[in-house]
Amino acid sequence: MPWQCSPLRAYSLVIGWQFGPLVMVRAHRYHLLTQQVDARIVDSWIALELDPSDVRYPEHWRVSAREQRCVVAEFDGEWSGPLRRAYCGTRLPFDRTRTLAERRDLSPGVAFAWPRDDRGFVVPEICTARATTAWLKAHVPNRFMNPKWPADSSLDWMRVEFDRPLEQAVEGWTAPPPVLRLAYDPGHPDGALPASVVERRSAQMPNPAALAALSASIGEQVRAFDDDQRLALLTALDRDKRVGLDGAGAAFVPVAKLLAEDAGAGGPVRRAAAKFLQ
């Protein structure tokens, strides 16, 4: 029998998870990231996202577009050779107020920088899906502000608008390449994360109201399960106690107590609930 959940309960589960157990799971993971290193940004780009079905007025397509800045960072340590990891920041509305050269952060506290060519100019790059590129080529731009620009499509218009060699030269010559500070587990350096993100999220505390709401939503959902589904859930929880009952499992403690005391539940379910609570 598939699990069925009302939209309101699904919303409660998502919010409860994000502000409750997920905070604990992250804290458990992040306390292993005990070492830090300065990484070099060796590649970067902006991913431009646009769903044509969301565009009401083609000449104003930017209102529906979003951007996500991404980098590839390289760092050295006590291993055979340099490691590389890619990171992408927060999805944001597509920014027209700043030039590409002026985009300097991946997310709050995390550095972003463009590669530099042999002359020292920064070299911005915008990546789009094929469907987005085709749509931009097929639609004319809004010429109100710059009617004489040599652009016959929205794609050409964007190229003209963001082709700013002077700003790119100034940025490349005056601003030193930033370093991206990473935190990593000495046993698994390939899982390094931006240190500022680790510090910010490690300081978060789970929201008691979110935990209570999550437990209540899970409890209501589990009440609708048959014994086979309840047993499968409890068996999986008992098998995966790596985060401990102070982690994600904490939200299931009230549910396990409910099942352990539920006279209507089968004997195997009650025993599995009691085992989980040990």
Phi and psi restraints in degrees (value plus and minus 20) as a CYANA .aco file:
   2 PRO   PHI     -88.4   -48.4
   2 PRO   PSI     131.7   171.7
   3 TRP   PHI     -93.6   -53.6
   3 TRP   PSI     113.4   153.4
   4 GLN   PHI    -140.2  -100.2
   4 GLN   PSI     120.5   160.5
   5 CYS   PHI    -166.9  -126.9
   5 CYS   PSI     114.6   154.6
   6 SER   PHI     -90.8   -50.8
   6 SER   PSI     135.5   175.5
   7 PRO   PHI     -76.0   -36.0
   7 PRO   PSI     -60.4   -20.4
   8 LEU   PHI     -85.2   -45.2
   8 LEU   PSI     -62.2   -22.2
   9 ARG   PHI     -88.1   -48.1
   9 ARG   PSI     -58.2   -18.2
  10 ALA   PHI     -81.4   -41.4
  10 ALA   PSI     -61.5   -21.5
  11 TYR   PHI     -82.3   -42.3
  11 TYR   PSI     -62.8   -22.8
  12 SER   PHI     -82.9   -42.9
  12 SER   PSI     -58.7   -18.7
  13 LEU   PHI     -85.0   -45.0
  13 LEU   PSI     -63.4   -23.4
  14 VAL   PHI     -85.6   -45.6
  14 VAL   PSI     -69.5   -29.5
  15 ILE   PHI     -84.0   -44.0
  15 ILE   PSI     -63.7   -23.7
  16 GLY   PHI     -80.8   -40.8
  16 GLY   PSI     -60.5   -20.5
  17 TRP   PHI     -86.2   -46.2
  17 TRP   PSI     -64.7   -24.7
  18 GLN   PHI     -84.6   -44.6
  18 GLN   PSI     -57.7   -17.7
  19 PHE   PHI    -122.8   -82.8
  19 PHE   PSI     -15.7    24.3
  20 GLY   PHI    -140.4  -100.4
  20 GLY   PSI    -118.3   -78.3
  21 PRO   PHI     -78.5   -38.5
  21 PRO   PSI     -55.8   -15.8
  22 LEU   PHI     -80.0   -40.0
  22 LEU   PSI     -57.0   -17.0
  23 VAL   PHI     -81.5   -41.5
  23 VAL   PSI     -61.2   -21.2
  24 MET   PHI     -89.2   -49.2
  24 MET   PSI     -61.9   -21.9
  25 VAL   PHI     -81.5   -41.5
  25 VAL   PSI     -64.4   -24.4
  26 ARG   PHI     -82.4   -42.4
  26 ARG   PSI     -63.3   -23.3
  27 ALA   PHI     -80.5   -40.5
  27 ALA   PSI     -60.2   -20.2
  28 HIS   PHI     -83.6   -43.6
  28 HIS   PSI     -61.0   -21.0
  29 ARG   PHI     -90.7   -50.7
  29 ARG   PSI     -61.7   -21.7
  30 TYR   PHI     -93.1   -53.1
  30 TYR   PSI     -43.6    -3.6
  31 HIS   PHI     -89.9   -49.9
  31 HIS   PSI     -31.6     8.4
  32 LEU   PHI    -103.6   -63.6
  32 LEU   PSI     -34.1     5.9
  33 LEU   PHI    -106.3   -66.3
  33 LEU   PSI      58.2    98.2
  34 THR   PHI    -113.2   -73.2
  34 THR   PSI     -34.0     6.0
  35 GLN   PHI    -131.1   -91.1
  35 GLN   PSI     132.6   172.6
  36 GLN   PHI    -150.1  -110.1
  36 GLN   PSI     133.1   173.1
  37 VAL   PHI    -170.8  -130.8
  37 VAL   PSI     130.2   170.2
  38 ASP   PHI    -109.8   -69.8
  38 ASP   PSI     103.1   143.1
  39 ALA   PHI    -124.9   -84.9
  39 ALA   PSI     132.9   172.9
  40 ARG   PHI    -116.7   -76.7
  40 ARG   PSI     116.7   156.7
  41 ILE   PHI    -105.6   -65.6
  41 ILE   PSI      91.8   131.8
  42 VAL   PHI    -122.7   -82.7
  42 VAL   PSI     -33.0     7.0
  43 ASP   PHI    -178.3  -138.3
  43 ASP   PSI     133.1   173.1
  44 SER   PHI    -181.6  -141.6
  44 SER   PSI     138.0   178.0
  45 TRP   PHI    -183.7  -143.7
  45 TRP   PSI     147.4   187.4
  46 ILE   PHI    -133.1   -93.1
  46 ILE   PSI     105.7   145.7
  47 ALA   PHI    -110.2   -70.2
  47 ALA   PSI      95.7   135.7
  48 LEU   PHI    -114.5   -74.5
  48 LEU   PSI     101.0   141.0
  49 GLU   PHI    -130.7   -90.7
  49 GLU   PSI     110.1   150.1
  50 LEU   PHI    -168.3  -128.3
  50 LEU   PSI     103.1   143.1
  51 ASP   PHI    -120.9   -80.9
  51 ASP   PSI      87.4   127.4
  52 PRO   PHI     -73.9   -33.9
  52 PRO   PSI     -47.8    -7.8
  53 SER   PHI     -89.3   -49.3
  53 SER   PSI     -37.5     2.5
  54 ASP   PHI    -108.1   -68.1
  54 ASP   PSI     -28.4    11.6
  55 VAL   PHI    -106.6   -66.6
  55 VAL   PSI      94.0   134.0
  56 ARG   PHI    -105.9   -65.9
  56 ARG   PSI     -62.6   -22.6
  57 TYR   PHI    -142.2  -102.2
  57 TYR   PSI      88.5   128.5
  58 PRO   PHI     -73.5   -33.5
  58 PRO   PSI     -54.9   -14.9
  59 GLU   PHI     -89.6   -49.6
  59 GLU   PSI     -35.2     4.8
  60 HIS   PHI    -135.9   -95.9
  60 HIS   PSI      20.2    60.2
  61 TRP   PHI     -82.4   -42.4
  61 TRP   PSI     -45.6    -5.6
  62 ARG   PHI     -81.7   -41.7
  62 ARG   PSI     -47.8    -7.8
  63 VAL   PHI     -82.1   -42.1
  63 VAL   PSI     -47.9    -7.9
  64 SER   PHI    -115.9   -75.9
  64 SER   PSI     -24.7    15.3
  65 ALA   PHI    -110.6   -70.6
  65 ALA   PSI     132.4   172.4
  66 ARG   PHI    -152.1  -112.1
  66 ARG   PSI     134.6   174.6
  67 GLU   PHI    -146.0  -106.0
  67 GLU   PSI     131.1   171.1
  68 GLN   PHI    -158.0  -118.0
  68 GLN   PSI     101.8   141.8
  69 ARG   PHI    -108.1   -68.1
  69 ARG   PSI     117.1   157.1
  70 CYS   PHI    -153.4  -113.4
  70 CYS   PSI     128.6   168.6
  71 VAL   PHI    -157.2  -117.2
  71 VAL   PSI     137.9   177.9
  72 VAL   PHI    -133.9   -93.9
  72 VAL   PSI     102.4   142.4
  73 ALA   PHI    -130.2   -90.2
  73 ALA   PSI     119.6   159.6
  74 GLU   PHI    -138.2   -98.2
  74 GLU   PSI     115.6   155.6
  75 PHE   PHI    -165.0  -125.0
  75 PHE   PSI     134.0   174.0
  76 ASP   PHI    -129.7   -89.7
  76 ASP   PSI     142.1   182.1
  77 GLY   PHI    -193.2  -153.2
  77 GLY   PSI    -180.6  -140.6
  78 GLU   PHI    -106.8   -66.8
  78 GLU   PSI      40.5    80.5
  79 TRP   PHI    -163.0  -123.0
  79 TRP   PSI    -196.7  -156.7
  80 SER   PHI     -85.6   -45.6
  80 SER   PSI     -53.5   -13.5
  81 GLY   PHI    -182.0  -142.0
  81 GLY   PSI     156.1   196.1
  82 PRO   PHI     -83.6   -43.6
  82 PRO   PSI     126.0   166.0
  83 LEU   PHI    -127.3   -87.3
  83 LEU   PSI     131.3   171.3
  84 ARG   PHI    -145.9  -105.9
  84 ARG   PSI     120.3   160.3
  85 ARG   PHI    -158.8  -118.8
  85 ARG   PSI     125.6   165.6
  86 ALA   PHI    -124.0   -84.0
  86 ALA   PSI     121.5   161.5
  87 TYR   PHI    -155.1  -115.1
  87 TYR   PSI     121.4   161.4
  88 CYS   PHI    -143.4  -103.4
  88 CYS   PSI     123.3   163.3
  89 GLY   PHI    -111.2   -71.2
  89 GLY   PSI    -181.7  -141.7
  90 THR   PHI     -91.2   -51.2
  90 THR   PSI     121.2   161.2
  91 ARG   PHI     -94.4   -54.4
  91 ARG   PSI     104.8   144.8
  92 LEU   PHI    -147.0  -107.0
  92 LEU   PSI     139.1   179.1
  93 PRO   PHI     -78.5   -38.5
  93 PRO   PSI     124.0   164.0
  94 PHE   PHI     -81.5   -41.5
  94 PHE   PSI     103.9   143.9
  95 ASP   PHI    -112.7   -72.7
  95 ASP   PSI      97.1   137.1
  96 ARG   PHI    -119.5   -79.5
  96 ARG   PSI     -29.5    10.5
  97 THR   PHI    -100.8   -60.8
  97 THR   PSI     -38.3     1.7
  98 ARG   PHI    -141.3  -101.3
  98 ARG   PSI     128.4   168.4
  99 THR   PHI     -92.7   -52.7
  99 THR   PSI     147.0   187.0
 100 LEU   PHI     -82.1   -42.1
 100 LEU   PSI     -55.8   -15.8
 101 ALA   PHI     -84.9   -44.9
 101 ALA   PSI     -44.1    -4.1
 102 GLU   PHI    -106.8   -66.8
 102 GLU   PSI     -21.5    18.5
 103 ARG   PHI    -102.3   -62.3
 103 ARG   PSI      93.2   133.2
 104 ARG   PHI    -146.4  -106.4
 104 ARG   PSI     -16.1    23.9
 105 ASP   PHI    -154.8  -114.8
 105 ASP   PSI     120.6   160.6
 106 LEU   PHI     -99.1   -59.1
 106 LEU   PSI     -63.0   -23.0
 107 SER   PHI    -179.5  -139.5
 107 SER   PSI     151.0   191.0
 108 PRO   PHI     -72.7   -32.7
 108 PRO   PSI     101.4   141.4
 109 GLY   PHI      65.0   105.0
 109 GLY   PSI     -20.1    19.9
 110 VAL   PHI    -137.1   -97.1
 110 VAL   PSI     102.8   142.8
 111 ALA   PHI     -90.7   -50.7
 111 ALA   PSI     127.8   167.8
 112 PHE   PHI    -155.5  -115.5
 112 PHE   PSI     119.8   159.8
 113 ALA   PHI    -172.5  -132.5
 113 ALA   PSI     133.5   173.5
 114 TRP   PHI    -110.3   -70.3
 114 TRP   PSI     131.5   171.5
 115 PRO   PHI     -82.5   -42.5
 115 PRO   PSI     137.8   177.8
 116 ARG   PHI    -135.5   -95.5
 116 ARG   PSI     122.9   162.9
 117 ASP   PHI    -107.4   -67.4
 117 ASP   PSI    -191.9  -151.9
 118 ASP   PHI     -84.7   -44.7
 118 ASP   PSI     -43.1    -3.1
 119 ARG   PHI    -107.5   -67.5
 119 ARG   PSI     -28.0    12.0
 120 GLY   PHI      74.8   114.8
 120 GLY   PSI     -21.2    18.8
 121 PHE   PHI     -90.2   -50.2
 121 PHE   PSI     121.7   161.7
 122 VAL   PHI     -93.7   -53.7
 122 VAL   PSI     127.7   167.7
 123 VAL   PHI    -141.3  -101.3
 123 VAL   PSI      70.9   110.9
 124 PRO   PHI     -90.8   -50.8
 124 PRO   PSI     134.3   174.3
 125 GLU   PHI    -164.8  -124.8
 125 GLU   PSI     110.2   150.2
 126 ILE   PHI    -133.7   -93.7
 126 ILE   PSI     106.8   146.8
 127 CYS   PHI    -128.1   -88.1
 127 CYS   PSI     117.5   157.5
 128 THR   PHI    -154.9  -114.9
 128 THR   PSI     137.9   177.9
 129 ALA   PHI     -90.7   -50.7
 129 ALA   PSI     137.5   177.5
 130 ARG   PHI     -78.6   -38.6
 130 ARG   PSI     -60.2   -20.2
 131 ALA   PHI     -84.4   -44.4
 131 ALA   PSI     -58.1   -18.1
 132 THR   PHI     -86.3   -46.3
 132 THR   PSI     -65.0   -25.0
 133 THR   PHI     -79.0   -39.0
 133 THR   PSI     -64.7   -24.7
 134 ALA   PHI     -82.9   -42.9
 134 ALA   PSI     -60.8   -20.8
 135 TRP   PHI     -85.4   -45.4
 135 TRP   PSI     -63.5   -23.5
 136 LEU   PHI     -84.4   -44.4
 136 LEU   PSI     -56.0   -16.0
 137 LYS   PHI     -87.2   -47.2
 137 LYS   PSI     -49.8    -9.8
 138 ALA   PHI    -108.6   -68.6
 138 ALA   PSI     -25.5    14.5
 139 HIS   PHI    -141.1  -101.1
 139 HIS   PSI     120.9   160.9
 140 VAL   PHI    -101.2   -61.2
 140 VAL   PSI     130.5   170.5
 141 PRO   PHI    -102.9   -62.9
 141 PRO   PSI     150.8   190.8
 142 ASN   PHI    -104.9   -64.9
 142 ASN   PSI      90.9   130.9
 143 ARG   PHI    -112.7   -72.7
 143 ARG   PSI      -9.8    30.2
 144 PHE   PHI     -77.9   -37.9
 144 PHE   PSI     -67.4   -27.4
 145 MET   PHI     -98.8   -58.8
 145 MET   PSI     -53.5   -13.5
 146 ASN   PHI    -156.4  -116.4
 146 ASN   PSI      54.4    94.4
 147 PRO   PHI     -85.1   -45.1
 147 PRO   PSI     -38.5     1.5
 148 LYS   PHI    -119.1   -79.1
 148 LYS   PSI     -17.2    22.8
 149 TRP   PHI     -82.9   -42.9
 149 TRP   PSI     118.8   158.8
 150 PRO   PHI    -100.3   -60.3
 150 PRO   PSI      52.9    92.9
 151 ALA   PHI    -162.2  -122.2
 151 ALA   PSI     104.6   144.6
 152 ASP   PHI    -121.8   -81.8
 152 ASP   PSI     -27.9    12.1
 153 SER   PHI    -159.6  -119.6
 153 SER   PSI     146.0   186.0
 154 SER   PHI     -84.4   -44.4
 154 SER   PSI     -50.8   -10.8
 155 LEU   PHI     -87.5   -47.5
 155 LEU   PSI     -65.8   -25.8
 156 ASP   PHI     -82.5   -42.5
 156 ASP   PSI     -59.7   -19.7
 157 TRP   PHI     -80.9   -40.9
 157 TRP   PSI     -61.9   -21.9
 158 MET   PHI     -85.6   -45.6
 158 MET   PSI     -58.2   -18.2
 159 ARG   PHI     -82.7   -42.7
 159 ARG   PSI     -65.5   -25.5
 160 VAL   PHI     -84.4   -44.4
 160 VAL   PSI     -63.0   -23.0
 161 GLU   PHI     -83.4   -43.4
 161 GLU   PSI     -58.6   -18.6
 162 PHE   PHI    -119.7   -79.7
 162 PHE   PSI     -21.6    18.4
 163 ASP   PHI    -101.9   -61.9
 163 ASP   PSI      71.3   111.3
 164 ARG   PHI    -143.9  -103.9
 164 ARG   PSI      57.6    97.6
 165 PRO   PHI     -80.3   -40.3
 165 PRO   PSI     -53.0   -13.0
 166 LEU   PHI     -85.1   -45.1
 166 LEU   PSI     -69.9   -29.9
 167 GLU   PHI     -82.1   -42.1
 167 GLU   PSI     -56.6   -16.6
 168 GLN   PHI     -88.7   -48.7
 168 GLN   PSI     -54.8   -14.8
 169 ALA   PHI     -89.9   -49.9
 169 ALA   PSI     -64.6   -24.6
 170 VAL   PHI     -81.0   -41.0
 170 VAL   PSI     -64.7   -24.7
 171 GLU   PHI     -82.3   -42.3
 171 GLU   PSI     -62.9   -22.9
 172 GLY   PHI     -89.9   -49.9
 172 GLY   PSI     -54.5   -14.5
 173 TRP   PHI    -106.3   -66.3
 173 TRP   PSI     -47.1    -7.1
 174 THR   PHI    -121.4   -81.4
 174 THR   PSI     -43.2    -3.2
 175 ALA   PHI    -128.9   -88.9
 175 ALA   PSI     100.1   140.1
 176 PRO   PHI     -85.7   -45.7
 176 PRO   PSI     128.7   168.7
 177 PRO   PHI     -78.7   -38.7
 177 PRO   PSI     107.1   147.1
 178 PRO   PHI     -93.3   -53.3
 178 PRO   PSI     138.1   178.1
 179 VAL   PHI    -122.0   -82.0
 179 VAL   PSI     129.4   169.4
 180 LEU   PHI    -128.4   -88.4
 180 LEU   PSI      88.8   128.8
 181 ARG   PHI     -96.2   -56.2
 181 ARG   PSI     104.5   144.5
 182 LEU   PHI    -137.7   -97.7
 182 LEU   PSI     127.9   167.9
 183 ALA   PHI    -131.5   -91.5
 183 ALA   PSI     119.3   159.3
 184 TYR   PHI    -167.7  -127.7
 184 TYR   PSI     138.8   178.8
 185 ASP   PHI    -105.0   -65.0
 185 ASP   PSI     101.5   141.5
 186 PRO   PHI     -74.4   -34.4
 186 PRO   PSI     -48.7    -8.7
 187 GLY   PHI    -101.5   -61.5
 187 GLY   PSI     -37.7     2.3
 188 HIS   PHI    -163.1  -123.1
 188 HIS   PSI      48.5    88.5
 189 PRO   PHI     -83.8   -43.8
 189 PRO   PSI     -39.2     0.8
 190 ASP   PHI     -90.9   -50.9
 190 ASP   PSI     -26.9    13.1
 191 GLY   PHI    -121.9   -81.9
 191 GLY   PSI       3.5    43.5
 192 ALA   PHI     -80.7   -40.7
 192 ALA   PSI     126.7   166.7
 193 LEU   PHI    -152.5  -112.5
 193 LEU   PSI     134.7   174.7
 194 PRO   PHI     -74.6   -34.6
 194 PRO   PSI     108.4   148.4
 195 ALA   PHI     -81.4   -41.4
 195 ALA   PSI     -57.7   -17.7
 196 SER   PHI     -85.9   -45.9
 196 SER   PSI     -53.4   -13.4
 197 VAL   PHI     -87.9   -47.9
 197 VAL   PSI     -62.9   -22.9
 198 VAL   PHI     -81.8   -41.8
 198 VAL   PSI     -65.6   -25.6
 199 GLU   PHI     -84.1   -44.1
 199 GLU   PSI     -62.5   -22.5
 200 ARG   PHI     -86.5   -46.5
 200 ARG   PSI     -65.5   -25.5
 201 ARG   PHI     -94.2   -54.2
 201 ARG   PSI     -50.9   -10.9
 202 SER   PHI     -86.1   -46.1
 202 SER   PSI     -46.9    -6.9
 203 ALA   PHI    -100.7   -60.7
 203 ALA   PSI     -30.5     9.5
 204 GLN   PHI     -92.2   -52.2
 204 GLN   PSI     129.0   169.0
 205 MET   PHI    -137.3   -97.3
 205 MET   PSI     122.6   162.6
 206 PRO   PHI     -83.5   -43.5
 206 PRO   PSI     123.5   163.5
 207 ASN   PHI    -104.0   -64.0
 207 ASN   PSI      97.9   137.9
 208 PRO   PHI     -78.3   -38.3
 208 PRO   PSI     -56.8   -16.8
 209 ALA   PHI     -84.9   -44.9
 209 ALA   PSI     -58.4   -18.4
 210 ALA   PHI     -85.7   -45.7
 210 ALA   PSI     -60.7   -20.7
 211 LEU   PHI     -82.5   -42.5
 211 LEU   PSI     -62.3   -22.3
 212 ALA   PHI     -85.1   -45.1
 212 ALA   PSI     -62.6   -22.6
 213 ALA   PHI     -84.6   -44.6
 213 ALA   PSI     -59.2   -19.2
 214 LEU   PHI     -85.5   -45.5
 214 LEU   PSI     -65.1   -25.1
 215 SER   PHI     -81.0   -41.0
 215 SER   PSI     -61.7   -21.7
 216 ALA   PHI     -85.0   -45.0
 216 ALA   PSI     -62.7   -22.7
 217 SER   PHI     -85.5   -45.5
 217 SER   PSI     -62.2   -22.2
 218 ILE   PHI     -84.8   -44.8
 218 ILE   PSI     -62.1   -22.1
 219 GLY   PHI     -78.9   -38.9
 219 GLY   PSI     -64.8   -24.8
 220 GLU   PHI     -83.8   -43.8
 220 GLU   PSI     -57.9   -17.9
 221 GLN   PHI     -88.5   -48.5
 221 GLN   PSI     -62.6   -22.6
 222 VAL   PHI     -86.4   -46.4
 222 VAL   PSI     -49.8    -9.8
 223 ARG   PHI     -79.4   -39.4
 223 ARG   PSI     -49.4    -9.4
 224 ALA   PHI    -104.5   -64.5
 224 ALA   PSI     -27.4    12.6
 225 PHE   PHI     -95.5   -55.5
 225 PHE   PSI     133.1   173.1
 226 ASP   PHI    -105.7   -65.7
 226 ASP   PSI     155.3   195.3
 227 ASP   PHI     -82.3   -42.3
 227 ASP   PSI     -54.5   -14.5
 228 ASP   PHI     -83.9   -43.9
 228 ASP   PSI     -62.7   -22.7
 229 GLN   PHI     -87.8   -47.8
 229 GLN   PSI     -60.5   -20.5
 230 ARG   PHI     -82.4   -42.4
 230 ARG   PSI     -63.5   -23.5
 231 LEU   PHI     -85.4   -45.4
 231 LEU   PSI     -60.0   -20.0
 232 ALA   PHI     -82.8   -42.8
 232 ALA   PSI     -62.0   -22.0
 233 LEU   PHI     -83.2   -43.2
 233 LEU   PSI     -68.6   -28.6
 234 LEU   PHI     -86.3   -46.3
 234 LEU   PSI     -57.6   -17.6
 235 THR   PHI     -83.7   -43.7
 235 THR   PSI     -63.0   -23.0
 236 ALA   PHI     -85.3   -45.3
 236 ALA   PSI     -61.6   -21.6
 237 LEU   PHI     -84.3   -44.3
 237 LEU   PSI     -62.0   -22.0
 238 ASP   PHI     -87.8   -47.8
 238 ASP   PSI     -53.1   -13.1
 239 ARG   PHI     -92.6   -52.6
 239 ARG   PSI     -47.2    -7.2
 240 ASP   PHI    -136.9   -96.9
 240 ASP   PSI      53.5    93.5
 241 LYS   PHI    -124.2   -84.2
 241 LYS   PSI       7.1    47.1
 242 ARG   PHI     -83.8   -43.8
 242 ARG   PSI     -49.5    -9.5
 243 VAL   PHI    -110.7   -70.7
 243 VAL   PSI     -26.7    13.3
 244 GLY   PHI      54.4    94.4
 244 GLY   PSI     149.6   189.6
 245 LEU   PHI     -93.2   -53.2
 245 LEU   PSI     -28.3    11.7
 246 ASP   PHI    -109.3   -69.3
 246 ASP   PSI     -18.5    21.5
 247 GLY   PHI    -125.9   -85.9
 247 GLY   PSI    -158.6  -118.6
 248 ALA   PHI     -81.5   -41.5
 248 ALA   PSI     -50.8   -10.8
 249 GLY   PHI     -83.7   -43.7
 249 GLY   PSI     -38.8     1.2
 250 ALA   PHI     -79.9   -39.9
 250 ALA   PSI     -54.2   -14.2
 251 ALA   PHI     -89.2   -49.2
 251 ALA   PSI     -39.7     0.3
 252 PHE   PHI    -114.8   -74.8
 252 PHE   PSI     -26.4    13.6
 253 VAL   PHI     -79.7   -39.7
 253 VAL   PSI     -69.4   -29.4
 254 PRO   PHI     -80.0   -40.0
 254 PRO   PSI     -55.0   -15.0
 255 VAL   PHI     -87.0   -47.0
 255 VAL   PSI     -63.9   -23.9
 256 ALA   PHI     -83.5   -43.5
 256 ALA   PSI     -59.3   -19.3
 257 LYS   PHI     -82.6   -42.6
 257 LYS   PSI     -60.8   -20.8
 258 LEU   PHI     -80.9   -40.9
 258 LEU   PSI     -64.5   -24.5
 259 LEU   PHI     -91.3   -51.3
 259 LEU   PSI     -54.6   -14.6
 260 ALA   PHI     -85.2   -45.2
 260 ALA   PSI     -47.9    -7.9
 261 GLU   PHI    -123.7   -83.7
 261 GLU   PSI     -18.1    21.9
 262 ASP   PHI     -99.8   -59.8
 262 ASP   PSI      90.1   130.1
 263 ALA   PHI     -85.8   -45.8
 263 ALA   PSI     -42.9    -2.9
 264 GLY   PHI    -100.6   -60.6
 264 GLY   PSI     -33.2     6.8
 265 ALA   PHI     -99.8   -59.8
 265 ALA   PSI     131.9   171.9
 266 GLY   PHI     -89.4   -49.4
 266 GLY   PSI     141.1   181.1
 267 GLY   PHI     -76.0   -36.0
 267 GLY   PSI     -65.1   -25.1
 268 PRO   PHI     -79.6   -39.6
 268 PRO   PSI     -56.8   -16.8
 269 VAL   PHI     -86.2   -46.2
 269 VAL   PSI     -65.6   -25.6
 270 ARG   PHI     -84.1   -44.1
 270 ARG   PSI     -58.1   -18.1
 271 ARG   PHI     -88.1   -48.1
 271 ARG   PSI     -59.8   -19.8
 272 ALA   PHI     -85.2   -45.2
 272 ALA   PSI     -58.6   -18.6
 273 ALA   PHI     -84.4   -44.4
 273 ALA   PSI     -63.2   -23.2
 274 ALA   PHI     -84.0   -44.0
 274 ALA   PSI     -58.0   -18.0
 275 LYS   PHI     -85.0   -45.0
 275 LYS   PSI     -60.8   -20.8
 276 PHE   PHI     -82.2   -42.2
 276 PHE   PSI     -54.3   -14.3
 277 LEU   PHI    -100.6   -60.6
 277 LEU   PSI     -30.1     9.9
